[in-house]
Amino acid sequence: MKLSARNQLPGKVKAIDEGVVTAEVVIALDGGGELVAVITKKSVENLGLAVGKKVYAVVKSTEVMVAID
C-alpha cells in the first residue's frame, strides 16, 4: 500500500488499553521512543492488532505545535 503521508514510522505494538469505544495503542518505534494512538476498538479488531505486531504509525497533519519550558 502506498500513502501520500511522508511520516510513516515503523514499530511494534507494545500495549493496547481498550476502553468502552476507543483504545490506546502504544507503539514502540524502531528508531527509539514511543507513540500513542487513540483509535476505535473496531479498528483494533479490523487491523488484527496485538502486542508484538509490526505496524506503521502514519502521521498526516497540517499543523504541529512546539512548546518550550
DRENTORKOL-3810 file (N, C-alpha, C; in nm, 4 decimals):
REM DRENTORKOL-3810
@n.u->0.0841; n.v->-0.1168; n.w->0.0000; ca.u->0.0000; ca.v->0.0000; ca.w->0.0000; c.u->0.0891; c.v->0.1238; c.w->0.0000
@n.u->0.0569; n.v->0.2206; n.w->-0.0833; ca.u->0.1289; ca.v->0.3477; ca.w->-0.0865; c.u->0.0391; c.v->0.4564; c.w->-0.0290
@n.u->0.1020; n.v->0.5470; n.w->0.0455; ca.u->0.0298; ca.v->0.6588; ca.w->0.1060; c.u->0.0982; c.v->0.7893; c.w->0.0710
@n.u->0.0217; n.v->0.8975; n.w->0.0702; ca.u->0.0812; ca.v->1.0288; ca.w->0.0443; c.u->0.1512; c.v->1.0845; c.w->0.1674
@n.u->0.1180; n.v->1.0350; n.w->0.2846; ca.u->0.1802; ca.v->1.0832; ca.w->0.4083; c.u->0.3269; c.v->1.0413; c.w->0.4110
@n.u->0.4134; n.v->1.1369; n.w->0.4359; ca.u->0.5571; ca.v->1.1081; ca.w->0.4395; c.u->0.6030; c.v->1.0555; c.w->0.5743
@n.u->0.5301; n.v->1.0890; n.w->0.6775; ca.u->0.5700; ca.v->1.0500; ca.w->0.8123; c.u->0.5141; c.v->0.9130; c.w->0.8455
@n.u->0.5847; n.v->0.8086; n.w->0.8029; ca.u->0.5467; ca.v->0.6709; ca.w->0.8283; c.u->0.6537; c.v->0.6103; c.w->0.9187
@n.u->0.6193; n.v->0.5892; n.w->1.0445; ca.u->0.7149; ca.v->0.5474; ca.w->1.1452; c.u->0.6946; c.v->0.3996; c.w->1.1794
@n.u->0.7903; n.v->0.3135; n.w->1.1447; ca.u->0.7744; ca.v->0.1718; ca.w->1.1734; c.u->0.7968; c.v->0.1402; c.w->1.3213
@n.u->0.7251; n.v->0.0406; n.w->1.3691; ca.u->0.7411; ca.v->-0.0016; ca.w->1.5071; c.u->0.6614; c.v->-0.1271; c.w->1.5341
@n.u->0.6480; n.v->-0.1590; n.w->1.6639; ca.u->0.5701; ca.v->-0.2752; ca.w->1.7063; c.u->0.4748; c.v->-0.2332; c.w->1.8164
@n.u->0.3588; n.v->-0.2969; n.w->1.8186; ca.u->0.2610; ca.v->-0.2687; ca.w->1.9229; c.u->0.3182; c.v->-0.3150; c.w->2.0571
@n.u->0.3260; n.v->-0.2212; n.w->2.1507; ca.u->0.3780; ca.v->-0.2510; ca.w->2.2845; c.u->0.2653; c.v->-0.2830; c.w->2.3819
@n.u->0.1529; n.v->-0.2103; n.w->2.3672; ca.u->0.0400; ca.v->-0.2312; ca.w->2.4584; c.u->-0.0873; c.v->-0.1801; c.w->2.3928
@n.u->-0.1986; n.v->-0.2394; n.w->2.4328; ca.u->-0.3308; ca.v->-0.1948; ca.w->2.3889; c.u->-0.4178; c.v->-0.1832; c.w->2.5134
@n.u->-0.4709; n.v->-0.0628; n.w->2.5376; ca.u->-0.5581; ca.v->-0.0394; ca.w->2.6526; c.u->-0.6962; c.v->-0.0038; c.w->2.5992
@n.u->-0.7873; n.v->-0.1005; n.w->2.6024; ca.u->-0.9198; ca.v->-0.0803; ca.w->2.5451; c.u->-1.0149; c.v->-0.0159; c.w->2.6451
@n.u->-1.0876; n.v->0.0841; n.w->2.5964; ca.u->-1.1936; ca.v->0.1464; ca.w->2.6730; c.u->-1.3275; c.v->0.0972; c.w->2.6207
@n.u->-1.4320; n.v->0.1733; n.w->2.6456; ca.u->-1.5653; ca.v->0.1343; ca.w->2.6021; c.u->-1.5784; c.v->0.1425; c.w->2.4502
@n.u->-1.5296; n.v->0.2518; n.w->2.3912; ca.u->-1.5432; ca.v->0.2734; ca.w->2.2470; c.u->-1.4077; c.v->0.2806; c.w->2.1769
@n.u->-1.3080; n.v->0.3384; n.w->2.2444; ca.u->-1.1774; ca.v->0.3572; ca.w->2.1833; c.u->-1.0707; c.v->0.2744; c.w->2.2545
@n.u->-0.9535; n.v->0.2706; n.w->2.1936; ca.u->-0.8398; ca.v->0.2008; ca.w->2.2530; c.u->-0.7150; c.v->0.2857; c.w->2.2350
@n.u->-0.6303; n.v->0.2857; n.w->2.3362; ca.u->-0.4988; ca.v->0.3480; ca.w->2.3249; c.u->-0.4010; c.v->0.2401; c.w->2.2817
@n.u->-0.3347; n.v->0.2651; n.w->2.1704; ca.u->-0.2374; ca.v->0.1700; ca.w->2.1176; c.u->-0.0988; c.v->0.2319; c.w->2.1341
@n.u->-0.0150; n.v->0.1699; n.w->2.2150; ca.u->0.1213; ca.v->0.2180; ca.w->2.2367; c.u->0.2115; c.v->0.1475; c.w->2.1364
@n.u->0.2858; n.v->0.2273; n.w->2.0588; ca.u->0.3756; ca.v->0.1737; ca.w->1.9571; c.u->0.5193; c.v->0.2055; c.w->1.9961
@n.u->0.6016; n.v->0.1017; n.w->2.0075; ca.u->0.7450; ca.v->0.1183; ca.w->2.0315; c.u->0.8091; c.v->0.1371; c.w->1.8944
@n.u->0.8597; n.v->0.2571; n.w->1.8685; ca.u->0.9153; ca.v->0.2893; ca.w->1.7374; c.u->1.0514; c.v->0.2240; c.w->1.7175
@n.u->1.0779; n.v->0.1797; n.w->1.5941; ca.u->1.2053; ca.v->0.1150; ca.w->1.5618; c.u->1.3243; c.v->0.2051; c.w->1.5920
@n.u->1.3080; n.v->0.3356; n.w->1.5732; ca.u->1.4166; ca.v->0.4298; ca.w->1.5960; c.u->1.4296; c.v->0.4730; c.w->1.7406
@n.u->1.3526; n.v->0.4148; n.w->1.8291; ca.u->1.3520; ca.v->0.4537; ca.w->1.9696; c.u->1.2323; c.v->0.5402; c.w->1.9998
@n.u->1.1923; n.v->0.5418; n.w->2.1217; ca.u->1.0778; ca.v->0.6207; ca.w->2.1635; c.u->0.9475; c.v->0.5463; c.w->2.1455
@n.u->0.8421; n.v->0.6092; n.w->2.1912; ca.u->0.7091; ca.v->0.5518; ca.w->2.1826; c.u->0.6114; c.v->0.6561; c.w->2.1305
@n.u->0.5039; n.v->0.6066; n.w->2.0744; ca.u->0.3965; ca.v->0.6906; ca.w->2.0249; c.u->0.2664; c.v->0.6256; c.w->2.0689
@n.u->0.1683; n.v->0.7056; n.w->2.1087; ca.u->0.0386; ca.v->0.6521; ca.w->2.1492; c.u->-0.0673; c.v->0.7026; c.w->2.0526
@n.u->-0.1436; n.v->0.6098; n.w->1.9970; ca.u->-0.2536; ca.v->0.6436; ca.w->1.9064; c.u->-0.3847; c.v->0.6038; c.w->1.9726
@n.u->-0.4864; n.v->0.6872; n.w->1.9593; ca.u->-0.6194; ca.v->0.6544; ca.w->2.0083; c.u->-0.7056; c.v->0.6247; c.w->1.8860
@n.u->-0.7510; n.v->0.4998; n.w->1.8766; ca.u->-0.8334; ca.v->0.4575; ca.w->1.7641; c.u->-0.9545; c.v->0.3820; c.w->1.8185
@n.u->-1.0510; n.v->0.3535; n.w->1.7331; ca.u->-1.1683; ca.v->0.2814; ca.w->1.7794; c.u->-1.1343; c.v->0.1353; c.w->1.8077
@n.u->-1.2116; n.v->0.0749; n.w->1.8974; ca.u->-1.1942; ca.v->-0.0677; ca.w->1.9257; c.u->-1.2196; c.v->-0.1498; c.w->1.8002
@n.u->-1.3133; n.v->-0.1049; n.w->1.7175; ca.u->-1.3430; ca.v->-0.1743; ca.w->1.5922; c.u->-1.2211; c.v->-0.1740; c.w->1.5012
@n.u->-1.1457; n.v->-0.0637; n.w->1.4978; ca.u->-1.0245; ca.v->-0.0568; ca.w->1.4164; c.u->-0.9181; c.v->-0.1527; c.w->1.4687
@n.u->-0.9069; n.v->-0.1647; n.w->1.6007; ca.u->-0.8132; ca.v->-0.2610; ca.w->1.6595; c.u->-0.8481; c.v->-0.4011; c.w->1.6094
@n.u->-0.9768; n.v->-0.4334; n.w->1.6123; ca.u->-1.0241; ca.v->-0.5642; ca.w->1.5671; c.u->-1.0006; c.v->-0.5832; c.w->1.4166
@n.u->-1.0403; n.v->-0.4830; n.w->1.3360; ca.u->-1.0278; ca.v->-0.4934; ca.w->1.1904; c.u->-0.8822; c.v->-0.5088; c.w->1.1455
@n.u->-0.7898; n.v->-0.4427; n.w->1.2166; ca.u->-0.6474; ca.v->-0.4497; ca.w->1.1823; c.u->-0.5796; c.v->-0.5727; c.w->1.2424
@n.u->-0.6499; n.v->-0.6421; n.w->1.3307; ca.u->-0.5905; ca.v->-0.7584; ca.w->1.3959; c.u->-0.4732; c.v->-0.7204; c.w->1.4842
@n.u->-0.4832; n.v->-0.6046; n.w->1.5498; ca.u->-0.3723; ca.v->-0.5573; ca.w->1.6324; c.u->-0.3558; c.v->-0.6434; c.w->1.7568
@n.u->-0.2314; n.v->-0.6676; n.w->1.7899; ca.u->-0.1951; ca.v->-0.7433; ca.w->1.9098; c.u->-0.0550; c.v->-0.7026; c.w->1.9498
@n.u->-0.0238; n.v->-0.7194; n.w->2.0770; ca.u->0.1103; ca.v->-0.6869; ca.w->2.1254; c.u->0.2135; c.v->-0.7657; c.w->2.0442
@n.u->0.3171; n.v->-0.6945; n.w->1.9987; ca.u->0.4236; ca.v->-0.7554; ca.w->1.9202; c.u->0.4041; c.v->-0.7448; c.w->1.7693
@n.u->0.2842; n.v->-0.7059; n.w->1.7248; ca.u->0.2569; ca.v->-0.6958; ca.w->1.5813; c.u->0.3308; c.v->-0.5762; c.w->1.5213
@n.u->0.3923; n.v->-0.5962; n.w->1.4051; ca.u->0.4628; ca.v->-0.4907; ca.w->1.3317; c.u->0.3589; c.v->-0.3972; c.w->1.2689
@n.u->0.3756; n.v->-0.2673; n.w->1.2929; ca.u->0.2816; ca.v->-0.1669; ca.w->1.2422; c.u->0.3581; c.v->-0.0428; c.w->1.1957
@n.u->0.2872; n.v->0.0468; n.w->1.1328; ca.u->0.3396; ca.v->0.1784; ca.w->1.0976; c.u->0.2498; c.v->0.2838; c.w->1.1611
@n.u->0.3100; n.v->0.3796; n.w->1.2287; ca.u->0.2376; ca.v->0.4966; ca.w->1.2755; c.u->0.2462; c.v->0.5978; c.w->1.1615
@n.u->0.1311; n.v->0.6355; n.w->1.1070; ca.u->0.1273; ca.v->0.7282; ca.w->0.9941; c.u->0.0739; c.v->0.8608; c.w->1.0448
@n.u->0.1539; n.v->0.9673; n.w->1.0273; ca.u->0.1167; ca.v->1.0995; ca.w->1.0760; c.u->0.0931; c.v->1.1902; c.w->0.9569
@n.u->-0.0279; n.v->1.2415; n.w->0.9478; ca.u->-0.0629; ca.v->1.3366; ca.w->0.8420; c.u->-0.1275; c.v->1.4554; c.w->0.9111
@n.u->-0.0598; n.v->1.5674; n.w->0.9088; ca.u->-0.1095; ca.v->1.6831; ca.w->0.9823; c.u->-0.0760; c.v->1.8114; c.w->0.9082
@n.u->-0.1629; n.v->1.9083; n.w->0.9206; ca.u->-0.1359; ca.v->2.0389; ca.w->0.8616; c.u->-0.0732; c.v->2.1334; c.w->0.9629
@n.u->-0.0676; n.v->2.0916; n.w->1.0897; ca.u->-0.0114; ca.v->2.1776; ca.w->1.1938; c.u->0.0563; c.v->2.0935; c.w->1.3003
@n.u->0.1745; n.v->2.1351; n.w->1.3392; ca.u->0.2445; ca.v->2.0737; ca.w->1.4514; c.u->0.2842; c.v->2.1857; c.w->1.5466
@n.u->0.2473; n.v->2.1710; n.w->1.6720; ca.u->0.2776; ca.v->2.2741; ca.w->1.7706; c.u->0.4030; c.v->2.2329; c.w->1.8479
@n.u->0.4875; n.v->2.3302; n.w->1.8786; ca.u->0.6088; ca.v->2.3086; ca.w->1.9559; c.u->0.6077; c.v->2.4049; c.w->2.0734
@n.u->0.6417; n.v->2.3546; n.w->2.1922; ca.u->0.6450; ca.v->2.4398; ca.w->2.3111; c.u->0.7775; c.v->2.4182; c.w->2.3842
@n.u->0.8168; n.v->2.5183; n.w->2.4607; ca.u->0.9356; ca.v->2.5089; ca.w->2.5433; c.u->0.9007; c.v->2.5480; c.w->2.6854
@n.u->0.9860; n.v->2.5098; n.w->2.7797; ca.u->0.9658; ca.v->2.5495; ca.w->2.9199; c.u->1.0091; c.v->2.6929; c.w->2.9388
END
